Amino acid sequence: MDDDSVVDIAASGHTSVVGVSGKLYTVGRNDSAGGGGHGSPPINDAGQLGRSGAVNRLLPVMGDLAGERVLATACGRYHTAGVTNKGEVFTFGLNDYGQLGRRGLMGKVSTAGCTCDSGGDCSCGATAGALAKEGEACAGGPSCRSGIPQRVLDLPTDIVAISAGRYSTVALSATGELYAWGLSACGGEYTPSELVSDYLLTMTPRLVKGSVTGLKVVGMDVGYIHMAMVTSDGGLHTCSTGFDGYAGGLVKAPVRPNKEKELGRVAATESDANTPGRVTSLQAENIRAVATGRCHTLALSQEGKVFSFGCGILGRP
């Protein structure tokens, strides 16, 4: 980066850095090794670095982002996203469940006629029959990826923030609306089973509704199994993505929403969990920022108090 000061940074198995120049730099893993077991083979060219060259050097991303000024970035498990000063979103990396919000290209597919995805699904079920052939455009499926940054077209052009989970991406507009794509049932419009079986549906950005409808969202973060949102009135809202991000947790053993109490609120049904709801135990607090892990949440109030809930030995709100 030479003398290009850092203005934003994100990390997963790889790292993306935004410089004051507006350039986006990446370093680290460029494959999908470590997919979670159950025979899931790595994809050698997942493309989350968005460039060629040495993986152990911080180098600028190329492609359609080369002439853009990037303001913010996010790293999923195997994909990367960036927001430009024009309010546009660019993505690159693995696209096996539509997490890029656009089409990728199908990479080398197993000669056995059926491959596992990065979540360990080797079942050759209904989705396997709809896969593109090697070199063809794909909306999802094993080996679907794009190592070249390209714009997500089905979004407004006033995006100001971005967050990424393992199989999903979320964008925040200047007007306070949230859009999610990939494997995220948050919003309640579609069930997890509908999303996991329809790549075109999964790939398309969807407006997140529920308790945040009519409110201005000012902050958000997405983990593996849930998402948290902060609204301008100081409220904290949560919802389940419907997926745990681990092998066997997609079609073989769907996640049980709120099992780890990651939502910080009561959710009696799957629909309740997938539909954003306010964390009422924090209603008297003025929440200003939030961060999520795989299955826990941290919330910061204007007074500087930190509240936590979810898996592990964390406290409760």
N, C-alpha and C positions, 0 to 999 in steps of 0.2 A: 504493500500500500504506500510505501515511501512516506511522504509527508501528508497523506490524506487522513485527516482525523476521523475517528469513529463517531457516528451519530446514532446508529442502531445496530443491534447484534442479536442473533438467535442461534440456538444450537440444539442438535440431536446427536445422531451418529456422525453428522457433518455440521459445519458451522457456516453461517452467512453473515456478512458484515456490510453495512452501508457506510460509505465515506461521505465527508462533507461535500465532496465533489459531485455526489449523486450516483457514483459508481457502486455496483453491487459486487462484492468479492465472496468467493467460497473456498472452503478447504475441507478435507476429510473424506469419508467414505463416499464412493460413487456407485456402489452396488447395493443389493438388498440382502446381504448376508445377515444371518441371525433372525430369520423370519418367525421363529417361535416353535420350531420342532414339528412333529407329526410328518416328517418326510418332506418338508417344504424346501425346495432347492433355491439357492440364491440366484438372482438375476444379475449377471455381471455388469450390465450397462444400464442400470436403473436411471442414471442421468441427473441425480439431484444436485450435482455441482454446476450444471448448465454450461459446461465448457469442456474443452479438451485440455491436455497438459497434465502436469504433475498433481496428484491428489494431496500431497503433503506440503503444498505451497499455497499461500493465500493469493489467488489470481482473480482478475475481473471476469465476470460472466459476459458471454458474448450473445450472438443472435439478436433478436428484436429489442433486447434491453440495452444494447451497446450505445444507442443514441438517446436513451431516456435518462431522466433524473429520478433516481429512486429515493424515497423518503423513509420507508419502513420495510421490514422483512420478517418472515416466519419460517421455521423449519418443522416439518412433520417428521415421521420416522424415516421415510424415504423420499420425501418431496420438499420443494422449496417454493415460497411465494414472495413476491415483492409488490409494493404499491408505489406508483410514481406521483410526481407533482401534478399530473393531469387527472389524478383520481382513478387511474386504471390499474388493474391487477394482472400481473404476469406470473405464470407458474411453470414448473419443470420438475421432472423426476418420475417416479413410479406412478402409474395410473391404473392399477389393477381393479380399483373400485371407484373410479371417477373422481378421485381427489384433486385432479388438476382442473376440473371444471370445464374441460374441453377435450377434444380427441388427441390421442397420442398415436404412436405407431407400434404395431405388434412386433416384438422381437423374436428371437429364435425360440420356437416351440418344440417341446419334447417329441422325439420320433415315436414315442409310445402312444401318441394320439391323445394324451390327456396329461396336463401338468398341474402341479399344485400352485396355488397362489401364495402370497406372502403371509397369509393367515393360516396356512396349513390345510386348506380345502382341496383334497385330492379326489373328490367324490365323482367327478365327471357327470355332474347332475345337469339340470336344465340349462344352466348358463354356459356350460362347456360347449353345447351344440351351437351357440350363437357367436362364438369367438371368431375374430378376423384371422386371416391367414398371415403368415410372416410377411412383414413389409407393408401391410395394409393399415388403413386408419382404424383406430379402435377407441371405443368409449370406456373400455374396461376389459378385464380378463387377464389371466396369467401372461406375463411378459409384456403387457401393454405399458409403454413408457414414452417419455419425450425428454430428451436431453437438451433440447433447444428451447429457451424461454419464448413463450408466446402468450398473447393477451387472452384473458377470459372475456368473451364478448357479451355473455348474457348477464351483465351487471350494469348498474348506473355508473356514470363517470365522475362520481364524487366520493369515492372510497378513501377513507383516511386511516384505517387500521386493519390489520390482518392477523389471524391466528391459525395455527395448524395442529391437528392431532395426528394419529397414526393413519387413519383412512379418511380424514375429513379436513375441510378448510372453511373458515368463517371470515367474512369481510364486513366491516362497519362503515356505513355511509356518513357523510357530513350531517345529514338530517336525523341521524340516530336510528336508522334501520339496519337490521342484521340479515345477512344472506349466508346460507350454509349449503355446501355441496359435498359429495362423497358419502360415506356411510355415516350419516347423522340423521336420526329420526326426530331430533329436537325441533319442535314446532308442531308436532302432532298430526301433520297433514298426511304423512305416509307411515305405515308400519315398517319395522325392521325387515320383515319377510318380503314386503313389496320392494324395498330398496335393494336388498341383496340379490334379487332375481332379475332386476331391470337396470342394466348399465346406463342406458340413455336417461332414465329418470334420475339415477344416482348422480350422474355427471352434471345435471342441470342445477344452477343456483336457485335456491328456494328461500322465500322470505320467511323469517322466523317470527311466529305470532305468539299467541298465549298471553301471559300476564304483561308482556312488554308492549303489546299492541297499544298504540296511542301515547306511549311514553318515549322519551328520547334516551336511547342507550348511549352511554359515554365511555364504556369500557367493557371488555369481555376477554375470556380466555377459554380454550377448549383443551380438555385432557383426552384420555383414551375413552372413558365411559360416560363422561358428562361434560356439560358446558355451564359456565357461570357468566352472568351479565350484570353490570352496574348501570342504573338509570340516573338521570340528572337530579331526581328528587332524593337521591341517597339510598335507593332501594337496591337490594341484592336479589337476583332471580336465578334459578337453576333449572336444568332439564337434563334428561338422560339422552345420550346419543343412540342407545339401544345396542351398542356393540362394545366388546371389551378389548378388541385389538390384539388378542392373542390367538394362537393356533387353536382350532376347535371351537372358538367363540363366535363364529360367524354363522355357519349353517348347521354344524354338528351339535353345538350346545349354546344356543343364544343366551346372552347375559341376562340375569335377573335384575331388573332396574332397582336401584337404590339399595342393593344388598349390603353395600359397605357404608350406607348412610351418607353417601357423598353429596346428596342433594341438600342436606341440612334442613329438610322439611318432610312432612308426611306425604307419601305417594302410594295410595292404596292399590292402584292398578298400573298396568303398563302405560296406558293412555295418560294417566295422571303424571307419571314420571317423564314421559316424552313431551308433554306440554309444559312450556315454561311456567313456573309458579314462584311467587315471592317467598323468601325466607323470612317468615313473620317473626321469628325469635330475634331478628336483628332490626326489626322495623323502627325501633327507637334510636338506632344508630345511624349516623350519616356516612354510609359506605362510599368511598371514593375510588378504590382500586381493588382488583381481584386477580388471583392466580390459581391455576389448577394443576394438579399432578395427575397421575393415572387415575386415582380414585379418592383424592382428597382436595380440599379447597382452603385457601387462605384469603381473608378479606381484611382490608385496611380501612379504618374509619378516619374521618377528618381530624379527630382528636388524637390520632396516632395509635389507637388500639388495634391489635391484631386478633382476629377471630379465626378459629380453625375447626374443621369437621371432616369426617370421612374415614378412610381406612387407616390402619396403623394405630399408634398410641396417641394420636393427636387429641387435643381438647375439643370441647363442643361449644357451640355458640350459646 
